[in-house]
């Protein structure tokens, strides 16, 4: 038996051992053509691969990939970047995309073009323009249509609406303007999102303050230890309505709007300022307000009743609407001499 015959016999034996049949030559000396005994497909395979049982039927693999694609609403249309990828067409939207065959098998994929179209539409609905990718797959970079600023935002927050994100550059400008309006300079971040670090323009002390407190002008310099009683304040009379019930609220505060928000009133309430009297110091305002409450103590509305509306505080300083004219006369001065009396009495208390 010659050398060639020995080689052929060897290849036949190796093929039989792995359930193949040698049927002819291959593209070069390293390859032969074989038939798979099980599926009957024919294929060129390296003889070394047959010897080591390192091969598979490419036609069966192709049929498997096509069947998996069909089961997931895809059509296989070509090869991919490497053996792990193939190019597919989505049967529903007709978009084409390269996907890992393993992800098709376990149904772990989606149409990238449809997703992009969805993100563009969601951005447009809330005044944004989608620009490009973000730091990771949860983020994208958007442009605010109104101000033109660009920012990375979570796609889920964009999807959930305008209340779930804000332009950070516009917010920074707003916080800087609010600080300037009350004699502060913004100089840095604070302990969390609700705080910033400011410098007082008058005393130059630096302090962390809530941005809401700056907005409402409801803060003091802790280093100077100036209290609310030392700062300008107001005595006010409000007319508050919830559903069909209306009452009067007499009080004092540095900022009326902030004080109103602390009463714990229902969201449906409406409030009207009937009168606001300015005082140069909080202790003067407090003394005058306290004198009116003492004078009309018997006219106040029952605390138990008012706790149903003032769920936080302020329930012990409420009056019925029939007291409106009387309280307005008091606050309108009923002669400014009365105010002068309380101012002088307060100054005496201050000197003590």
C-alpha positions in Angstrom: 0.0 0.0 0.0 1.5 3.3 -1.1 1.8 6.5 1.1 -1.2 8.2 -0.5 -3.4 5.2 0.1 -2.3 5.1 3.7 -3.3 8.7 4.2 -6.7 8.2 2.6 -7.3 5.2 4.8 -6.4 7.2 7.9 -8.7 10.0 7.0 -11.6 7.6 6.3 -11.0 6.0 9.7 -10.9 9.4 11.5 -14.1 10.5 9.8 -15.9 7.3 10.7 -14.9 7.8 14.4 -16.8 11.1 14.5 -19.8 10.0 12.5 -18.6 11.5 9.2 -18.1 10.0 5.7 -15.1 11.2 3.6 -16.4 11.9 0.1 -13.6 13.9 -1.6 -10.8 16.4 -1.7 -10.9 19.9 -0.2 -9.7 23.4 -1.2 -6.1 22.4 -0.2 -4.1 19.6 1.3 -5.3 20.5 4.8 -9.0 20.1 4.0 -11.3 17.3 2.8 -15.0 17.2 2.0 -17.2 15.2 4.3 -20.8 14.2 4.7 -22.4 14.3 8.1 -24.0 10.9 8.6 -26.8 12.3 10.8 -28.0 15.3 8.7 -26.5 14.4 5.3 -25.1 17.8 4.8 -21.7 18.1 3.0 -18.9 20.4 4.1 -15.2 21.0 3.8 -13.5 20.5 7.1 -9.8 20.6 8.2 -8.5 17.0 8.7 -7.0 18.2 12.0 -10.4 19.3 13.1 -11.9 16.0 12.3 -9.1 14.2 14.1 -9.7 16.3 17.2 -13.5 16.3 16.9 -13.4 20.1 16.7 -16.1 21.0 14.1 -19.8 21.3 13.6 -22.2 21.3 10.7 -22.4 24.9 9.4 -25.7 24.2 7.5 -27.3 22.9 10.7 -26.0 25.9 12.6 -27.3 28.3 9.9 -30.7 26.5 10.0 -30.7 26.9 13.8 -29.9 30.6 13.7 -32.6 31.1 11.1 -35.2 29.3 13.2 -34.2 31.2 16.3 -34.5 34.5 14.4 -38.0 33.6 13.0 -39.2 32.7 16.5 -38.2 36.2 17.7 -39.7 38.1 14.8 -36.5 38.5 12.9 -35.1 37.5 9.5 -31.5 36.5 9.2 -30.0 38.6 6.3 -26.2 38.1 6.6 -23.0 37.7 8.5 -21.9 40.0 11.4 -18.6 41.5 12.6 -17.5 38.0 13.9 -18.8 34.5 14.5 -20.8 35.7 17.5 -22.9 38.2 15.5 -25.3 38.1 12.5 -27.2 40.9 10.7 -31.0 40.7 11.1 -34.1 42.5 9.8 -37.0 43.1 12.2 -40.1 41.8 10.6 -42.4 44.4 12.2 -40.5 47.7 11.7 -38.1 46.5 8.9 -35.1 48.0 10.5 -31.8 46.1 10.1 -29.4 45.5 13.0 -26.4 43.5 14.0 -27.2 41.3 17.1 -25.4 38.6 18.9 -26.9 35.2 18.1 -26.9 34.3 21.8 -29.0 37.3 22.6 -31.5 36.4 19.8 -31.6 32.9 21.3 -32.6 34.2 24.8 -34.7 37.1 23.5 -32.4 39.7 25.0 -32.4 42.5 22.3 -34.5 45.3 20.9 -34.5 47.5 17.8 -32.0 50.2 18.3 -33.6 52.5 15.7 -37.0 52.1 17.2 -35.6 53.0 20.6 -33.8 56.0 19.2 -37.1 57.2 17.6 -38.9 56.7 20.9 -36.2 58.7 22.8 -36.4 61.5 20.3 -40.2 61.7 20.6 -40.1 61.6 24.4 -37.5 64.4 24.4 -39.5 66.6 22.1 -42.7 66.1 24.3 -40.9 67.8 27.2 -39.0 70.5 25.4 -35.7 68.7 24.8 -33.7 67.7 21.8 -31.8 64.4 21.9 -28.1 64.9 21.0 -26.0 61.9 21.7 -25.0 59.2 24.2 -24.5 59.8 27.9 -22.2 58.4 30.6 -23.9 55.0 30.4 -26.9 53.3 28.8 -29.3 54.9 31.3 -28.2 58.5 30.3 -28.4 60.5 27.1 -27.2 64.0 26.3 -30.0 66.5 25.6 -30.4 70.2 24.7 -33.1 72.3 26.4 -35.1 73.9 23.6 -35.9 77.0 25.7 -32.5 77.9 27.1 -30.2 76.0 24.7 -28.1 74.4 27.5 -26.9 70.8 27.1 -27.1 68.2 29.9 -27.0 64.5 30.6 -30.3 63.2 31.9 -31.6 59.7 32.6 -33.9 58.6 29.8 -36.4 57.4 32.4 -36.7 60.9 33.9 -37.3 62.4 30.5 -40.0 59.7 29.9 -41.7 60.5 33.2 -42.1 64.2 32.4 -40.8 67.7 33.2 -41.2 67.4 36.9 -38.4 64.8 37.0 -35.5 66.9 35.7 -34.3 70.5 35.6 -31.7 72.5 33.7 -28.8 72.6 36.2 -27.2 75.7 34.5 -30.5 77.6 34.7 -30.8 76.5 38.3 -27.3 77.7 39.1 -28.1 81.1 37.6 -31.4 81.3 39.5 -29.6 80.4 42.8 -26.9 83.1 42.1 -29.6 85.7 41.4 -31.6 84.8 44.5 -28.4 85.1 46.6 -27.6 88.5 45.1 -31.1 89.8 45.8 -30.8 89.2 49.6 -27.2 90.4 50.0 -25.4 87.1 49.6 -22.8 85.7 47.2 -22.9 82.0 46.2 -19.5 80.5 46.6 -20.0 76.7 46.5 -21.9 73.5 47.2 -23.5 72.5 50.5 -24.1 69.3 52.5 -26.7 68.1 50.0 -28.8 69.2 47.0 -30.9 71.5 49.2 -28.0 73.5 50.6 -25.4 75.9 49.2 -22.5 77.8 50.7 -22.8 81.6 50.7 -20.8 84.6 51.8 -22.7 87.5 53.5 -21.8 90.7 51.5 -22.0 92.9 54.7 -20.1 90.9 57.3 -18.2 88.6 54.9 -19.0 85.5 57.0 -19.5 82.2 55.1 -22.3 79.8 55.9 -24.3 76.9 54.5 -27.9 77.9 54.0 -30.9 76.1 52.4 -31.6 77.5 49.0 -35.3 77.7 49.9 -34.4 79.9 52.9 -32.4 82.2 50.7 -35.3 82.4 48.2 -37.7 83.3 51.0 -35.2 85.6 52.7 -35.6 83.4 55.8 -32.1 83.1 57.2 -29.6 84.9 59.6 -25.8 85.0 59.9 -25.0 82.4 62.6 -21.6 84.0 63.3 -23.1 87.4 64.0 -25.8 85.6 66.0 -28.5 88.0 64.8 -31.9 86.5 65.5 -35.3 86.9 63.8 -36.3 89.2 66.6 -33.5 91.6 65.6 -34.4 91.7 61.9 -37.3 93.5 60.2 -40.6 91.8 60.4 -44.3 92.1 59.6 -47.7 91.8 61.3 -50.2 90.5 58.8 -53.9 89.7 58.5 -54.9 87.0 56.0 -58.3 85.9 54.7 -58.1 82.1 54.1 -60.7 79.9 52.4 -60.9 76.1 52.3 -64.0 74.8 50.4 -66.9 76.9 51.8 -65.2 77.9 55.1 -63.4 81.3 55.4 -61.6 82.7 58.4 -59.0 85.3 59.4 -55.4 84.6 60.4 -53.5 87.2 62.4 -49.7 86.7 62.8 -46.2 88.1 62.5 -43.3 86.8 60.4 -40.3 88.0 58.4 -41.8 86.6 55.2 -45.6 86.2 55.0 -45.5 83.7 52.1 -43.0 81.4 53.9 -45.1 81.6 57.1 -48.2 80.6 55.3 -46.6 77.6 53.8 -45.8 76.3 57.3 -49.4 76.1 58.5 -50.1 72.7 56.9 -53.2 74.0 55.1 -54.9 71.9 52.4 -53.6 72.3 48.9 -57.1 73.6 47.9 -56.8 76.6 50.1 -56.8 80.2 48.9 -55.3 83.0 50.9 -55.7 86.8 50.5 -53.5 89.4 52.2 -55.8 92.0 53.8 -53.2 94.0 55.6 -49.4 93.9 56.2 -47.7 96.3 58.7 -43.9 96.6 58.5 -41.7 96.7 61.7 -38.0 97.4 61.8 -37.5 94.6 64.4 -39.2 91.3 65.0 -39.6 91.8 68.7 -41.7 94.9 68.0 -43.9 93.0 65.6 -44.3 90.2 68.1 -45.2 92.5 70.9 -47.8 94.3 68.8 -49.3 91.0 67.5 -49.3 89.5 71.0 -51.2 92.5 72.3 -54.0 92.1 69.7 -54.3 88.4 70.5 -54.6 89.2 74.2 -57.2 91.9 73.5 -59.4 89.7 71.4 -58.7 86.4 73.0 -62.4 85.7 73.6 -63.1 86.2 69.9 -60.8 83.6 68.5 -62.1 80.5 66.8 -61.9 77.2 68.7 -58.5 75.5 68.5 -60.0 72.1 68.0 -62.0 73.3 65.0 -59.0 75.1 63.4 -56.7 72.1 63.8 -58.7 70.4 61.1 -57.3 73.1 58.7 -54.0 74.2 60.3 -52.5 70.7 60.6 -49.0 72.0 61.5 -49.4 75.3 63.5 -51.2 78.7 63.5 -54.5 77.1 64.7 -54.6 79.2 67.9 -54.5 82.6 66.1 -57.6 82.4 63.9 -60.7 84.7 64.0 -64.2 84.6 62.4 -64.9 86.9 59.4 -67.1 89.1 61.6 -63.8 90.4 63.2 -62.5 91.6 59.8 -63.3 95.3 60.1 -62.2 95.5 63.8 -58.8 93.9 63.1 -58.3 96.0 60.0 -58.9 99.2 62.0 -56.3 98.0 64.5 -53.7 97.3 61.7 -54.6 100.4 59.8 -53.2 102.3 62.8 -56.5 103.3 64.4 -54.2 106.2 64.8 -50.5 105.6 64.4 -50.1 106.6 68.1 -51.0 103.1 69.0 -48.1 101.7 67.0 -45.8 104.3 68.5 -46.9 103.2 71.9 -45.8 99.6 71.2 -42.6 100.7 69.5 -41.7 102.8 72.5 -42.6 100.0 74.9 -40.5 97.5 72.9 -37.5 99.9 72.9 -37.8 100.0 76.6 -37.7 96.2 76.7 -34.7 96.2 74.5 -32.8 98.6 76.8 -33.6 96.4 79.7 
